[in-house]
Amino acid sequence: MRWEFGSVLPQEIKYNLSEQEVRWFSQYNKCLANYMRSIGGAGGLDLTQDMKPPKTLYIEVRCLVDHGEFETQDGNVVVLKKNS
């Protein structure tokens, strides 16, 4: 339910949960929030965004820092420069 409804349950859903289930949901929220803050750098990484996979095999990304050469799994070399 956390992944479907977010960190706050709709009142009609919460009404049908027991006290233990509500407490478990709250603890799960805290654990997930702590984990998401601990990964992905200074700002953390929100794992609950973009729940559906992309429709194409290729995506466009923007580099935030200069990385230099990066070799992909298929052996291609890509130069990753800031703002490219």
Salt bridges, closest charged atoms under 4 A:
GLU19 OE2 - ARG23 NH1 3.68
